[in-house]
Amino acid sequence: MTGSSDAQKTFWLSEQPLILASRSQARIALLRSAHIPVESMPSEVDERALELDAVSRGRTPSEIALLLSKAKAIDVSQRTSDRIVVGADQILSLAGGILHKPKDKGELNRRLHELSGKTHVLYSGMAISLNSKIIYEGSTDKRGRVRTRSRWQAHVRSGRWSV
């Protein structure tokens, strides 16, 4: 979906661009498509260490996605002053377990085969920070199912899965 109304071009009121605590080209493109000026400043948070700690404490994938989003936003916000920072994270879960991004096409093929015909959930978290304080946090989830081998093979060929 793309937008083109004049209202979208003028609603960002800050003189400074929004800071995205990520290198995600997809998130940058999404913000720019909404005519939001954005600057990428990746977080230095050790996501795997936070995730492992959260799992050991019995946190759910949804809670972990939000926890990581908040940690990223705060981390970057501490390096800026009077700037709005957005942290975001997504966690893919199958049967309560966490699946990380595949490292290559072979791993992606194995993952999609594992997901094939099974319901999985993508948990998304987002946090907005200003002056090292969280001013907004939210999360959502989307259930899905990889239905056919031909669909997941087409996804692998598309290249859209790459990091």
Secondary structure, DSSP 8 states (H G I E B T S, - for coil): -----HHHHH----SS-EEESS--HHHHHHHHHTT--EEE------HHHHHHHHHHTT--HHHHHHHHHHHHHHHHHTTSSS-EEEEEEEEEEETTEEE---SSHHHHHHHHHHHBTSEEEEEEEEEEEETTEEEEEEEEEEEEEB--HHHHHHHHHH-TT--
